[in-house]
Every structure is written in structure tokens, then in C-alpha cells.
């Protein structure tokens, strides 16, 4: 059986790709918040009770991508409104 963390990671990346495809910056921000929450969980608890260097690297990568997309989509929304 697939651990729920893998399913949430796939959902998060799927929503992020869907947001890029639709060019909806609000949707992108929400999807990247999911990635940020997942990254904190991965860094603190690991994936499926495995905590090693590879899971920490995966958590940091999710954090970096999520933070970049939140800042970039917020900038695009701000730029479009003003």
C-alpha cells in the first residue's frame, strides 16, 4: 500500500503543474502552500518513518520550490492588480 505522504506529494505537484498550465496565480499559491506544509512534515518526521539524508534533501527541495512559487505568484498577482 502506498503511504499517504507519497500520495500527498503527488497531489501537491499535480496541483502545482495544473496551476502553471492554467496560469492561475492564486491556485499556484495555494498549491505551493501545500508543498510548504509537506516539506515541514518531511523534514521533521521523514517519509514512512524513514529519516535520512535523502528524505531531508527531498524536504528541502519541496521547501525551496514552494517558497519560490509563493513569492513569484504573489509578485505576479501584485503586478497585475497595480
DSSP file (Angstrom, degrees, kcal/mol; ACC not computed):
  #  RESIDUE AA STRUCTURE BP1 BP2  ACC     N-H-->O    O-->H-N    N-H-->O    O-->H-N    TCO  KAPPA ALPHA  PHI   PSI    X-CA   Y-CA   Z-CA
    1    1 A X              0   0    0      0, 0.0     2,-0.4     0, 0.0     0, 0.0   0.000 360.0 360.0 360.0 142.0    0.0    0.0    0.0
    2    2 A X        -     0   0    0      1,-0.1     5,-0.0     2,-0.1     2,-0.0  -0.607 360.0-117.1 -78.0 128.1    1.2    3.5   -0.8
    3    3 A X    >>  -     0   0    0     -2,-0.4     4,-1.4     1,-0.1     3,-0.7  -0.337  21.9-119.0 -62.4 149.5    1.9    5.6    2.2
    4    4 A X  H 3> S+     0   0    0      1,-0.2     4,-2.4     2,-0.2     5,-0.2   0.782 110.5  64.3 -62.6 -28.1   -0.3    8.7    2.4
    5    5 A X  H 3> S+     0   0    0      1,-0.2     4,-2.2     2,-0.2    -1,-0.2   0.905 101.1  49.5 -64.8 -40.8    2.8   11.0    2.3
    6    6 A X  H <> S+     0   0    0     -3,-0.7     4,-2.3     1,-0.2    -1,-0.2   0.899 110.8  50.6 -63.7 -39.5    3.6    9.8   -1.3
    7    7 A X  H  X S+     0   0    0     -4,-1.4     4,-2.3     1,-0.2    -2,-0.2   0.905 110.3  49.0 -64.7 -41.4    0.0   10.4   -2.3
    8    8 A X  H  X S+     0   0    0     -4,-2.4     4,-2.7     2,-0.2    -2,-0.2   0.870 109.6  52.4 -66.2 -36.5    0.1   14.0   -0.8
    9    9 A X  H  X S+     0   0    0     -4,-2.2     4,-2.5     2,-0.2     5,-0.2   0.929 110.7  47.3 -63.7 -45.0    3.4   14.7   -2.6
   10   10 A X  H  X S+     0   0    0     -4,-2.3     4,-2.3     1,-0.2    -2,-0.2   0.898 112.8  49.0 -63.7 -40.0    1.8   13.6   -5.9
   11   11 A X  H  X S+     0   0    0     -4,-2.3     4,-2.7     2,-0.2     5,-0.2   0.924 111.2  50.4 -64.3 -44.2   -1.3   15.7   -5.3
   12   12 A X  H  X S+     0   0    0     -4,-2.7     4,-1.9     1,-0.2    -2,-0.2   0.930 114.2  42.7 -60.4 -47.4    0.8   18.7   -4.4
   13   13 A X  H  X S+     0   0    0     -4,-2.5     4,-2.4     2,-0.2    -1,-0.2   0.864 113.4  53.6 -68.8 -34.9    3.0   18.5   -7.5
   14   14 A X  H  X S+     0   0    0     -4,-2.3     4,-2.4    -5,-0.2    -2,-0.2   0.916 110.0  46.9 -63.9 -43.2   -0.1   17.8   -9.7
   15   15 A X  H  X S+     0   0    0     -4,-2.7     4,-2.3     2,-0.2    -2,-0.2   0.872 111.6  52.2 -65.4 -36.5   -1.9   20.9   -8.4
   16   16 A X  H  X S+     0   0    0     -4,-1.9     4,-2.0    -5,-0.2    -2,-0.2   0.925 111.3  45.5 -65.6 -44.4    1.3   22.9   -9.0
   17   17 A X  H  X S+     0   0    0     -4,-2.4     4,-2.3     1,-0.2    -2,-0.2   0.896 112.3  52.1 -65.8 -39.5    1.6   21.7  -12.6
   18   18 A X  H  X S+     0   0    0     -4,-2.4     4,-2.4     1,-0.2    -2,-0.2   0.890 108.2  51.7 -63.2 -39.2   -2.2   22.3  -13.1
   19   19 A X  H  X>S+     0   0    0     -4,-2.3     5,-1.5     2,-0.2     4,-1.3   0.887 110.1  48.5 -64.5 -39.3   -1.8   25.9  -11.8
   20   20 A X  H  <5S+     0   0    0     -4,-2.0    -2,-0.2     2,-0.2    -1,-0.2   0.895 111.7  50.3 -65.7 -39.1    1.1   26.5  -14.2
   21   21 A X  H  <5S+     0   0    0     -4,-2.3    -2,-0.2     1,-0.2    -1,-0.2   0.902 116.6  39.7 -65.6 -41.0   -1.0   25.2  -17.0
   22   22 A X  H  <5S-     0   0    0     -4,-2.4    -1,-0.2    -5,-0.1    -2,-0.2   0.645 101.1-135.2 -81.6 -15.0   -4.0   27.3  -16.2
   23   23 A X  T  <5 +     0   0    0     -4,-1.3     2,-0.7     1,-0.2    -3,-0.2   0.888  51.9 150.3  56.7  42.5   -1.8   30.4  -15.4
   24   24 A X     >< -     0   0    0     -5,-1.5     4,-1.9    -6,-0.1    -1,-0.2  -0.908  29.7-169.3-105.5 106.1   -3.8   31.0  -12.2
   25   25 A X  H  > S+     0   0    0     -2,-0.7     4,-2.1     1,-0.2    -1,-0.1   0.810  84.2  54.6 -72.4 -30.2   -1.5   32.6   -9.7
   26   26 A X  H  > S+     0   0    0      2,-0.2     4,-2.0     1,-0.2    -1,-0.2   0.921 109.7  47.9 -67.0 -42.6   -3.9   32.2   -6.8
   27   27 A X  H  > S+     0   0    0      1,-0.2     4,-2.3     2,-0.2    -2,-0.2   0.882 110.3  53.2 -63.2 -39.1   -4.2   28.5   -7.4
   28   28 A X  H  X S+     0   0    0     -4,-1.9     4,-2.3    -9,-0.2    -1,-0.2   0.899 106.9  51.5 -62.8 -40.8   -0.4   28.3   -7.7
   29   29 A X  H  X S+     0   0    0     -4,-2.1     4,-1.8     2,-0.2    -2,-0.2   0.911 110.9  47.5 -64.1 -41.9    0.0   30.0   -4.3
   30   30 A X  H  X S+     0   0    0     -4,-2.0     4,-1.5     2,-0.2    -1,-0.2   0.904 112.3  49.4 -66.5 -40.4   -2.4   27.5   -2.6
   31   31 A X  H  X S+     0   0    0     -4,-2.3     4,-1.7     1,-0.2    -2,-0.2   0.877 110.7  50.1 -66.1 -36.9   -0.6   24.5   -4.2
   32   32 A X  H  X S+     0   0    0     -4,-2.3     4,-2.3     2,-0.2    -1,-0.2   0.811 104.3  58.0 -74.2 -27.7    2.8   25.8   -3.1
   33   33 A X  H  X S+     0   0    0     -4,-1.8     4,-2.4     2,-0.2    -1,-0.2   0.880 104.9  52.3 -64.0 -35.9    1.4   26.3    0.4
   34   34 A X  H  X S+     0   0    0     -4,-1.5     4,-2.4     2,-0.2    -2,-0.2   0.913 108.9  49.4 -63.1 -41.9    0.6   22.6    0.3
   35   35 A X  H  X S+     0   0    0     -4,-1.7     4,-2.4     2,-0.2    -2,-0.2   0.885 109.8  51.6 -63.8 -38.1    4.2   21.9   -0.7
   36   36 A X  H  X S+     0   0    0     -4,-2.3     4,-2.0     2,-0.2    -2,-0.2   0.922 110.6  47.6 -64.3 -43.3    5.5   24.0    2.1
   37   37 A X  H  X S+     0   0    0     -4,-2.4     4,-1.9     1,-0.2    -2,-0.2   0.900 112.7  49.5 -64.6 -39.7    3.4   22.1    4.6
   38   38 A X  H  X S+     0   0    0     -4,-2.4     4,-2.9     1,-0.2    -1,-0.2   0.889 108.1  53.9 -64.7 -38.7    4.6   18.8    3.2
   39   39 A X  H  X S+     0   0    0     -4,-2.4     4,-2.6     2,-0.2     5,-0.2   0.902 107.6  49.6 -65.1 -39.7    8.2   20.0    3.3
   40   40 A X  H  X S+     0   0    0     -4,-2.0     4,-2.2     2,-0.2     5,-0.2   0.910 113.2  47.3 -64.5 -40.3    7.9   20.8    7.0
   41   41 A X  H  X>S+     0   0    0     -4,-1.9     4,-2.8     2,-0.2     5,-0.7   0.911 112.8  48.6 -66.3 -41.9    6.4   17.4    7.7
   42   42 A X  H  X5S+     0   0    0     -4,-2.9     4,-1.4     3,-0.2    -2,-0.2   0.914 113.4  47.1 -64.7 -42.4    9.1   15.6    5.6
   43   43 A X  H  <5S+     0   0    0     -4,-2.6    -1,-0.2    -5,-0.2    -2,-0.2   0.901 120.1  37.8 -67.3 -40.2   11.9   17.5    7.4
   44   44 A X  H  <5S+     0   0    0     -4,-2.2    -2,-0.2    -5,-0.2    -1,-0.2   0.884 135.7  14.6 -81.7 -38.1   10.5   16.9   10.9
   45   45 A X  H  <5S-     0   0    0     -4,-2.8    -3,-0.2    -5,-0.2     4,-0.2   0.633  92.8-138.1-113.8 -17.0    9.2   13.3   10.6
   46   46 A X     << -     0   0    0     -4,-1.4     2,-0.5    -5,-0.7     5,-0.2  -0.331  38.0 -60.7  84.0-174.2   10.6   11.8    7.4
   47   47 A X  B >  S-A   50   0A   0      3,-1.8     3,-1.3     1,-0.2     8,-0.1  -0.957 112.2 -14.0-114.1 123.7    8.6    9.7    4.9
   48   48 A X  T 3  S-     0   0    0     -2,-0.5    -1,-0.2     1,-0.3     3,-0.1   0.896 127.9 -55.7  53.0  46.1    7.1    6.5    6.2
   49   49 A X  T 3  S+     0   0    0      1,-0.2     2,-0.5    -4,-0.2    -1,-0.3   0.718 110.6 124.0  60.0  25.1    9.2    6.6    9.3
   50   50 A X  B <   +A   47   0A   0     -3,-1.3    -3,-1.8     2,-0.0     2,-0.5  -0.971  33.7 176.5-113.6 120.7   12.4    6.8    7.4
   51   51 A X        +     0   0    0     -2,-0.5     2,-0.2    -5,-0.2    -5,-0.0  -0.902  24.6 123.4-128.2 103.8   14.6    9.8    8.2
   52   52 A X  S  > S-     0   0    0     -2,-0.5     4,-2.0     1,-0.0     5,-0.2  -0.739  74.9 -74.2-141.7-168.6   17.9   10.0    6.4
   53   53 A X  H  > S+     0   0    0     -2,-0.2     4,-2.5     1,-0.2     5,-0.2   0.866 125.1  54.1 -65.2 -36.9   19.8   12.4    4.2
   54   54 A X  H  > S+     0   0    0      2,-0.2     4,-2.2     1,-0.2    -1,-0.2   0.888 109.6  46.7 -68.3 -37.7   17.7   11.7    1.1
   55   55 A X  H  > S+     0   0    0      2,-0.2     4,-2.2     1,-0.2    -1,-0.2   0.874 112.3  51.0 -71.6 -34.8   14.4   12.5    2.8
   56   56 A X  H  X S+     0   0    0     -4,-2.0     4,-2.4     2,-0.2    -2,-0.2   0.913 110.5  49.1 -64.6 -41.4   15.9   15.7    4.3
   57   57 A X  H  X S+     0   0    0     -4,-2.5     4,-2.3     2,-0.2    -2,-0.2   0.905 110.4  51.0 -63.7 -41.0   17.1   16.7    0.8
   58   58 A X  H  X S+     0   0    0     -4,-2.2     4,-2.2     1,-0.2    -1,-0.2   0.892 110.4  49.8 -62.9 -39.4   13.6   16.0   -0.6
   59   59 A X  H  X S+     0   0    0     -4,-2.2     4,-2.2     2,-0.2    -2,-0.2   0.902 111.3  48.0 -65.1 -41.6   12.1   18.1    2.2
   60   60 A X  H  X S+     0   0    0     -4,-2.4     4,-2.5     2,-0.2    -2,-0.2   0.868 110.6  51.7 -68.3 -35.8   14.5   21.0    1.5
   61   61 A X  H  X S+     0   0    0     -4,-2.3     4,-2.5     2,-0.2     5,-0.2   0.925 110.5  48.2 -65.7 -43.8   13.7   20.8   -2.3
   62   62 A X  H  X S+     0   0    0     -4,-2.2     4,-2.6     1,-0.2     5,-0.2   0.902 112.2  50.3 -62.0 -39.9   10.0   20.9   -1.6
   63   63 A X  H  X S+     0   0    0     -4,-2.2     4,-2.6     2,-0.2     5,-0.2   0.926 111.5  47.2 -63.9 -44.4   10.5   23.9    0.7
   64   64 A X  H  X S+     0   0    0     -4,-2.5     4,-2.3     2,-0.2    -2,-0.2   0.923 115.1  44.8 -65.3 -44.4   12.6   25.8   -1.9
   65   65 A X  H  X S+     0   0    0     -4,-2.5     4,-2.4     2,-0.2     5,-0.2   0.928 115.4  48.0 -65.8 -44.2   10.2   25.2   -4.8
   66   66 A X  H  X S+     0   0    0     -4,-2.6     4,-2.1    -5,-0.2    -2,-0.2   0.907 113.1  47.3 -63.2 -42.3    7.2   26.0   -2.6
   67   67 A X  H  X S+     0   0    0     -4,-2.6     4,-2.2    -5,-0.2     5,-0.2   0.907 112.9  49.0 -66.8 -41.5    8.7   29.2   -1.3
   68   68 A X  H  X S+     0   0    0     -4,-2.3     4,-2.8    -5,-0.2     5,-0.2   0.925 112.5  47.1 -63.3 -44.2    9.9   30.4   -4.7
   69   69 A X  H  X S+     0   0    0     -4,-2.4     4,-2.7     2,-0.2     5,-0.3   0.878 111.0  51.9 -69.1 -36.3    6.4   29.8   -6.3
   70   70 A X  H  X S+     0   0    0     -4,-2.1     4,-2.1    -5,-0.2    -1,-0.2   0.943 114.6  42.3 -62.6 -46.8    4.6   31.5   -3.4
   71   71 A X  H  X S+     0   0    0     -4,-2.2     4,-2.1     2,-0.2    -2,-0.2   0.924 117.3  46.7 -66.7 -43.7    6.8   34.6   -3.8
   72   72 A X  H  X S+     0   0    0     -4,-2.8     4,-2.1    -5,-0.2    -2,-0.2   0.913 114.2  46.0 -67.7 -42.3    6.7   34.6   -7.5
   73   73 A X  H  X S+     0   0    0     -4,-2.7     4,-2.3    -5,-0.2    -1,-0.2   0.874 111.9  52.4 -70.1 -35.0    2.9   34.1   -7.8
   74   74 A X  H  X S+     0   0    0     -4,-2.1     4,-2.3    -5,-0.3    -1,-0.2   0.892 109.5  49.9 -64.0 -38.7    2.4   36.8   -5.1
   75   75 A X  H  X S+     0   0    0     -4,-2.1     4,-2.7     2,-0.2    -2,-0.2   0.907 110.4  49.7 -64.3 -42.2    4.5   39.2   -7.2
   76   76 A X  H  X S+     0   0    0     -4,-2.1     4,-2.1     2,-0.2    -2,-0.2   0.895 111.6  47.8 -66.4 -39.4    2.6   38.4  -10.3
   77   77 A X  H  X S+     0   0    0     -4,-2.3     4,-1.7     2,-0.2    -1,-0.2   0.917 113.8  47.9 -65.6 -42.3   -0.8   39.0   -8.6
   78   78 A X  H  X S+     0   0    0     -4,-2.3     4,-1.6     1,-0.2    -2,-0.2   0.906 112.0  49.7 -63.4 -41.7    0.5   42.2   -7.2
   79   79 A X  H  < S+     0   0    0     -4,-2.7    -1,-0.2     1,-0.2    -2,-0.2   0.866 111.0  49.3 -66.6 -37.2    1.9   43.3  -10.6
   80   80 A X  H  < S+     0   0    0     -4,-2.1    -1,-0.2     1,-0.2    -2,-0.2   0.830 112.9  46.7 -72.1 -31.4   -1.4   42.6  -12.3
   81   81 A X  H  <        0   0    0     -4,-1.7    -2,-0.2     1,-0.2    -1,-0.2   0.776 360.0 360.0 -83.8 -26.1   -3.5   44.5   -9.8
   82   82 A X     <        0   0    0     -4,-1.6    -2,-0.2    -5,-0.2    -1,-0.2   0.408 360.0 360.0-118.1 360.0   -1.4   47.6   -9.6
